[in-house]
Amino acid sequence: MPNEPITPVANTEPRHEKEASTYPAASPHPAVSPDNQAPLLTSPWYSTSDLAARLGVDASTIRRWRTAQPPQGPPFVTVSERVIMYSALDVDEWLRHRRTVPAKGLNGR
């Protein structure tokens, strides 16, 4: 997977909760602040249905991850009681940590 952030795709699935739309990034490579935290307001954000479409899972799976005890899935921000958003930066980091790279065998295969 290239180092580019995930870009949102159109999702025709009906929404079961009110969710905000995805906001585009101000630049493809946001500047990192001195404390090594990328600015969240200038990076893309996904609603539950946007993220589900990008990951190829049902939106109910994302909701189940979020409501599990302890919560699973990528970090999320509760904007309001009915608006949950996912930072593309957090989703990228979550995917990197879940990535499995198979080791080569002893004979190099």
C-alpha positions in Angstrom: 0.0 0.0 0.0 1.5 3.4 -0.9 2.1 6.0 1.7 -0.8 8.1 0.5 -3.8 8.6 2.9 -6.9 6.7 2.1 -9.3 8.8 0.1 -13.1 8.6 0.7 -15.3 6.9 -1.8 -19.0 7.4 -2.5 -21.2 5.1 -0.5 -24.8 4.4 -1.6 -25.6 2.4 1.6 -28.4 4.0 3.6 -27.1 5.7 6.7 -28.5 4.4 10.0 -27.2 7.3 12.0 -26.6 10.9 11.2 -23.0 11.3 10.2 -21.0 14.3 8.9 -19.5 14.1 5.4 -15.8 13.7 4.8 -13.8 16.9 4.6 -10.9 17.1 2.1 -7.3 17.7 3.3 -5.8 21.2 2.9 -2.7 19.6 1.4 -1.7 16.0 0.6 1.1 16.1 3.1 0.1 18.2 6.2 2.9 19.7 8.2 3.8 18.0 11.5 3.7 20.2 14.6 6.7 20.3 17.0 5.1 17.7 19.3 5.0 15.2 16.3 1.2 15.3 16.1 -0.1 15.9 12.6 -2.8 18.6 12.6 -6.2 16.8 12.7 -8.3 19.7 11.4 -6.4 19.8 8.1 -6.5 16.0 7.3 -9.3 14.0 5.9 -12.1 12.6 8.1 -14.5 9.7 7.5 -17.9 9.0 8.7 -18.8 5.4 9.7 -20.3 4.6 6.3 -17.3 6.2 4.5 -14.8 4.2 6.5 -16.9 1.0 6.1 -16.8 1.5 2.3 -13.1 2.1 2.3 -12.4 -1.0 4.4 -14.9 -3.2 2.5 -17.0 -4.1 5.6 -20.5 -3.3 6.6 -21.1 -0.1 8.6 -22.6 -2.3 11.4 -19.1 -3.9 11.8 -17.6 -0.4 12.4 -20.3 0.3 14.9 -19.7 -3.0 16.7 -16.0 -2.3 16.9 -16.7 1.1 18.3 -19.1 -0.1 21.0 -17.2 -3.2 22.0 -15.7 -3.3 25.5 -12.9 -2.4 25.2 -13.4 -0.5 21.9 -11.8 -2.1 18.9 -11.0 -0.7 15.4 -9.4 2.6 14.6 -9.6 5.5 17.0 -12.7 7.7 16.6 -13.9 11.1 17.7 -17.4 11.6 19.1 -18.3 15.0 17.7 -21.9 14.7 19.1 -24.2 12.0 20.2 -25.0 11.1 16.6 -21.8 12.2 14.8 -18.8 9.9 14.9 -15.7 10.7 12.8 -12.5 8.8 12.0 -9.3 10.7 11.1 -7.6 9.3 8.0 -4.3 9.7 9.9 -5.6 7.4 12.7 -7.0 4.9 10.2 -3.7 4.7 8.3 -1.8 4.2 11.6 -4.3 1.5 12.8 -3.9 -0.3 9.5 -0.1 -0.2 9.7 -0.2 -1.8 13.1 -2.5 -4.6 12.0 -0.4 -5.4 8.9 1.2 -8.8 8.7 4.3 -9.3 6.5 5.0 -13.0 6.0 8.6 -14.0 6.7 10.6 -15.8 4.0 11.4 -19.4 4.7 14.9 -20.7 5.4 15.4 -21.4 1.7 14.4 -17.9 0.6 10.9 -18.8 -0.6 
